[in-house]
Structures are given as C-alpha cells and as structure tokens.
Amino acid sequence: MHKRLAAAAALLRDAQAVACLTGAGVSAESGVATFRDAATGLWSKFDPQQLASQAGFAADPGLVWRWYMDRLQKISSVQPNPGHIALAKLAARFAQFDLITQNIDDLHERGGSPTVYHLHGSITRYRCNRCAAPYTLQPQDITAQTPPVCPRCRGPIRPDIVWFGEMLPHHEMEEAWRAARECEMMLVVGTSGIVYPAAQLPQLALQHGATIIEINPDPTPLTPIAGVALQAPSGEALPALLELLDAG
C-alpha cells in the first residue's frame, strides 16, 4: 500500500490540473446511507422509484416530501470525514482542481471545498416542480406532512435532485466534461464505476491523456484503467496521500 501511495503522490506532485470524481463511498464513511440503503425501516416497503420520480411525486407528494426531509435531517446530523477535509486541502495545491460528485449531500462543502459540481443535484437546494423557481427551505417545512407551495405559481416544492427519468443538470455536466478533458490526473474516489454518465468521465480523461488514480476499498470496473489503484477507504488514503505531498 505504501508503494502505491508513493506512486500516486509522485504523479500528483508534478500535476497542474487535477479533477476528482467522488461517489457514495466517500459519504458512507461519514454515516450517510446510500439511496437504496436508506430505504430501510419505515421506508422499506416503498419502491425507490416511488420516492424519486415524477410519477411517485404526483401520486403522493406528501410521502415523497417526508422521505426527503427524513434524509435531510440524517445528513445534517453527520460530519465531513477526513477524506472530505483532505480533498479540500488538496484543492489548494493545484493551479486547477475540479471536484465532481455523484452525492447529493453537502459534506464536501462543509469539509471546505469551495466549488463542487453536483451531477445528481443537492438535497440542500429546493425549487418549484412546476416553474423551477428556487425556494428557500423554512424550518417548518422540515416537519411538514406535505411539500410547501411556490410563492410564484403555487406549484409544489421539491428537492433539487435528479429523479429517475430526468436529465442531469446541464451546467454541472458541461463542467464535468471540461474537467475530464483538461485534467492531467483524475482521482476517482468511492464510486462504483457503474452509474452513467458519471462513469464515462474517467474514460474521457484517459482518452485525453490523463492518468487515473482510483481510491476504493474494493475493485471496480474502473480499476483496470487506473494508473494507480489504492484499495483503501478514502478517509484513510486521502489524508495519507496529502501527508506524502506535504513532505515533498
């Protein structure tokens, strides 16, 4: 492991442009359940598509709202882990550092990362499901049984999260494609490598000459294309990598 860490540090030491793609594994180390893992206990009898689709929201907006408020409260109760904090510190080392995440939580931001591209949206942002106007969540909304209504058009408010069948946010995807094309190194951290189109980003980076550094406790479909694969939790590997870089 130490040799692979040293190899990763050597690659990063000379880089100017670095991109990083993170997935559910990074948040899981803080205690955030993945989408499907979160559908346990009270929520176990519901189909995930019922909780994350336009059809499900139309059929029972109150149920969907309560599900997301429950997730929001659980996410708010956990803290960024050493991996989140190490990524924020790594960002300051490079002329260009683009952080792209598949996660809907705000742990990267709370860990100190200044700019994060959320490919699947964010549970901290809300908008009208009818006119798309932004909405500021109020304290009483968190315990409400039904979603609040839009002050502009009276449509129902929803989390600004990508549901099944919806397009990924255009700006975030454009920035992710750009980062993949421009980077010299891409860190791929805590992602299964099976969710598209995010899983295409490392392939695109490789095609444009970048080296992939994967950090994941288990092998993934992306492991064979990685120049260095660190099979460890991100909360361990990223601080160790930062320490080697700081040591010169």
N, C-alpha and C positions, 0 to 999 in steps of 0.2 A: 504493500500500500504506500509506503513512504517513497519508493522509487517512482510510482505513478504520480504521486503528489508533486514530487520534484520535477517530473517531466511536464506536468501541467503548468507549474509555476514558471518553468523556463520558457514555455510557449507564450504565456501571458506577459512575461516581463518585457518583451520587445514589441508588444502589440500597441497600436494606436486606437483602433476601432474594434470594440467588443460588443457583441449582442448576447443577451441572456433570455432564454425561454424557460419559464417555470410552470410547474403543474401541481396537481393536488398533493403530491408527496411533501412539498415544502410546507403547506398549510397544515397537513396532517400531523406534522411534528409539533405544532402548537396546540393540537387537540381539536382542529376543525374537521368534522366528518365530511367525507366526500358526499356528493349529491345523493347517490343511491344508499350509502351507509347511513345517511341522516334519516332515511325513511324507515326508521325503526320505532318501536314502542307505539306511541299514539298515532304515528303516521304509517305504520307498517301495512295497514290494509288498503292503502291507496297506491294506485299505479303512478310511478314518477311522471308519466306523460299527463296525468290528470292534474298534477301540481305545477307543470311547466309547459303549458301550451295555451294557445288562444281558445281552443275548444274547451279545455278544462276551466279556464277563467270565465268564459261565458256561461258555462253550466253552473258553476258555484264560485263566484268571486270571493265570497267570504272565506271559504275553505282555503283557497289559494293565498289570500292575504294573510290568514292566520299562520299558514305554513312558513311564509317568508318572514313574518315578524318573529316567529319562533327561531328561525335560523339567524336572523339579525341579532337577536339577544344573545344567542350562544356564541356567535362570532365576536360580539362586543365584549364578551366576558373573558376571552383568551388574549394572550400577548404575543407579539412577534418573538420568534425564537432566534438563536444565534445565527442561523442561516440567513434570515431576513436582514439582520443587522450587518452581517459580513458583506452581503450584496450591496448595501447602501455605501459601505466603506470602499468596496471595490470600485464602485462607480466613479468615485472621486480620483481614482488613479489614472484614468484613461482620458484621452482627448475626446473620445466619443464612446458613450456607453448607453445602449438601448435595452431597457428592461421590458420584456413582453410576458404577460402572464395569462394563463387559462383560468386563473382563480377569480372568484367574484368577491372575495373579502378585501379588506383594506390593510392587511398586515404588512405588505411591502411599504406602503406609505407611512404607517405607524412605526416601521422599522427604520425610517429615514430616507427612503428612496424618493428623490424629488419628482421624477416623471415615470409613470407606469402606464403601459398600453394594455388595457383590459380587453382581450379578444372576446370574452363571453359576457362583458358587462360587469357592473358592480352593484352589490346589494346596498351600498351606501348612497346610491343615486336613484331618484324616482321621477316618473314622468306620467303624463296622461296617456292612457291607452288609445284615446280617440284622436286627439290633436297633437300629441307628443310634447306639449309644453312641459318644461321642467317643473318639479314640485318639491318644496322643502318639507321634509317629514316633520310632523309635530309630535310632541311627547304623547298626546292622547291617541295618536294613530297607532302606536306600537301595541296597545292593548285593545284596539277596536276590533269588533267582530266582522266588520265589512270594510272594504277599502274606502278611503276618503274620495271626495269628488273634486274634479278640476275646477278651480275658480273661474277659468275662462269659458269652458264649454260644458261643464257638468259631467264630463266623462269620468270613468273610474280610473283611479291612480294605480299604477303597477310599478314593481321594481324595474330598474333599467338594466335588465338581464336578458340575454338571448335565450328565448324559449325554443323548444323543438319546432322545426319548420321555419324559423326566422333567419334572416340574413345576419351575418356578423357585422359589427359596426364598420362603416366604410373607412373612416379616418384611421382607426386603430389597425385595420388590416393593411392599409396603404403604408403606414409607418413600419409595420412588421415586415412587409415585403422589402421595403427600402433597407431596413436594418440588416436583413438577411443577405441582401445583395452587396452591401457596403462593408460588412464586418470582416476582419481578419481571423477572429476567433469567435466561436459561438459556444457559450455554456448552455447545456441542456440539463435542467435540474428538476428532479422529482416528477417527471412526466412519463406516462406510459408509452408515449410514441404511437398511439393508435387512434387518437382523436384528430380528425381532419377538419379544417385545413391546417391547423397548427402543426401537425406532424410533418407537413411539407416544408416548413421553414428550415430545419436543419439540412434537408436535401438541397434546397435552393442555395443555402450558404456554401455547402460543399461544392456545388456546381460553379460557384463564383470564386473558388479558391480558398475558402476559409477552412480552418481546422476545427473539428468538433471535440469539445471536452464534455463528456457526459458524467453526471453525478446522480447516482440512483442505487439504492441497496440491492436491486435485482436487475438482471439483464433485461433489455427491452429490444424491440425491433430496430431501434436506432443504434444499439451497441456496436454492431458490425461496421458502421461507418465512422465511429468515433476514433479520433487520433489517440485519445487517452480516455479510458473508462474507469472512473473511480466508484467502486461498488461500496458505497457507504451512505449513511443519511446526510442530507445537506447541512444539517445543524452541526455535524462534525467535520465534514470535508471542507466546507467553505471557510470556516474560521482557520482551519489548518493551512489551507491554501493562502489565505490572506497573511498569515504569520510568516510563511516562507517568502512571500513577496516583500513584506516589510523588512525581512532580514537581509534582503538583497541577494 
